[in-house]
Amino acid sequence: MNLLKIIVEKNNVIKTTSLFIIAIGIQRGINFLLAPIYTRILSLEEYGNLSAFMTWCSVFSVVFTLNLSNGSFNKAMSKYENDRARYLSSMTGLLFVSCLIGFLLILAFRYFFCYFSLSFLEIICLFISIYFQMVVFLYCSKIRYEHKAVLTFIVSLCYAITIPIVSLLIFIFICKNEIGIILGYSLSISLLGSSILIKILLSNSKMYYLPYWKYAFKFNFPLIPYYLSSVILGQFDRIMILEYCGKEYTAIYTIAYQLSLVLLIISSGIDSYITPIIYDYLKKGVFFKVKKITWISFYFSVFFIIFILSFTPEIIYIIGDKKYISASYIVPVVVLSTFFTFVNTFVLRLLFFYEIRIIVMVITSLSAILNCYLNFLTLPLYGYQAAAYTTAICYQIVLILNCVVLMFFDKNLFKTINVHFIIKLHLFLYILVYIQTQLLDKILFFRIMFFILIVWGLIKMYKVINSSFPEKIFK
């Protein structure tokens, strides 16, 4: 009976995770497909303004929602196992107070944010969006923790489909500019979020419970610098480009980052699937299997990087048009940054497994400050393209420093990330990025032949290296 129970629980976890990944994949896939529509109808200035709004949403969501669906929430679901409904409802109350304080602060300093192209209407839409979005995330975290696979999939799918479809309808039939997309984004999230909020409050109407508020605040507030630094590293460069270079170049830079969505979908799916497996092997002390998992994951991601690099101009023309073609020259660097992030995710999994958080937070925060400083120095001199290089440098620094921390903490654990292979892979990608940059203006036939040659070489190398591991991973 115990064995049967364990098998059922593991199947529920796999089912829940798989359905969640599918829903997120659908959402990002729809957003990727909608990009060509928006880029062809919106001007460069309007698309740049939309990008700036979404970036501010990411920043404010961390600061003014305390990122309540992360950090403390999963631990609270275990700690307060018999009182989950009240914990969830109390978090919606804390979230409301936090967002209200944030909204009042922004109103008090409204002229500062108008300087960064946020109108009063956009500020209202922004806070409506981040509040109801976090309500959805809190509810999804709870039902995902309880392994309610079908319900998790339904809610995630509604979130994935409703937002882009409503935004597109309002954009087409009511307001054919970036404001239409922003209004549709806020309206769709508020409709879904309010219906979930009603469901939460019907289960438990107590939005205020001081012990739970104190617990969540004490846990999440110190982590805000880490979460905020991650957002700054990934997105704040667009705000600085908007300031120093203009909305048109912000739009071009954003299109370059749209290509990284493909790699992000793949990497998030891989990470969600293998993280429980890695943690299970770490508990058992089976380090060599963790090493092979990381090796296969990195190798798998390289194939998609090569594909993106080989056909960058064609993909840019599909998701944008000829007015965005200059984004092709920063795509190789952007993709390289995405790969650094992907590798760093594995290192962080090992560090977080042993609860090494403060050093990670300091490293990420300092790197975010360095990124802003480098952008401050280089954007006025070299234009928007400099932001891609400064971000890649900072991601590389974060990865190196996290690896150093891991090495000093546990050398056996450090060996699981296969650092020699990572170094070789990085050197290979540096060379590949340089070559592909030189081939961007060449005939498509040469790029296709180069792509086939590289993939053939990687497949041969994969067979040789794979044979060096004595056992299979998934038994």
Secondary structure, 3 states (H helix, E strand, C coil): CHHHHHHHHHHHHHHHHHHHHHHHHHHHHHHHHHHHHHHHHCCHHHHHHHHHHHHHHHHHHHHHHCCCCCCHHHHHHHHCHHHHHHHHHHHHHHHHHHHHHHHHHHHHCHHHHHCCCCCHHHHHHHHHHHHHHHHHHHHHHHHHHCCCHHHHHHHHHHHHHHHHHHHHHHHHHCCCCHHHHHHHHHHHHHHHHHHHHHHHHHHCCCCCCHHHHHHHHHHHHHHHHHHHHHHHHHHHHHHHHHHHCCHHHHHHHHHHHHCHHHHHHHHHHHHHHHHHHHHHHHHHCCHHHHHHHHHHHHHHHHHHHHHHHHCHHHHHHHHCCHHHHHHHHCHHHHHHHHHHHHHHHHHHHHHHHCCCCHHHHHHHHHHHHHHHHHHHHHHHHHCCHHHHHHHHHHHHHHHHHHHHHHHHHCHHHHHCCCHHHHHHHHHHHHHHHHHHHHHCCCCHHHHHHHHHHHHHHHHHHHHHHHCCCCCCCCC
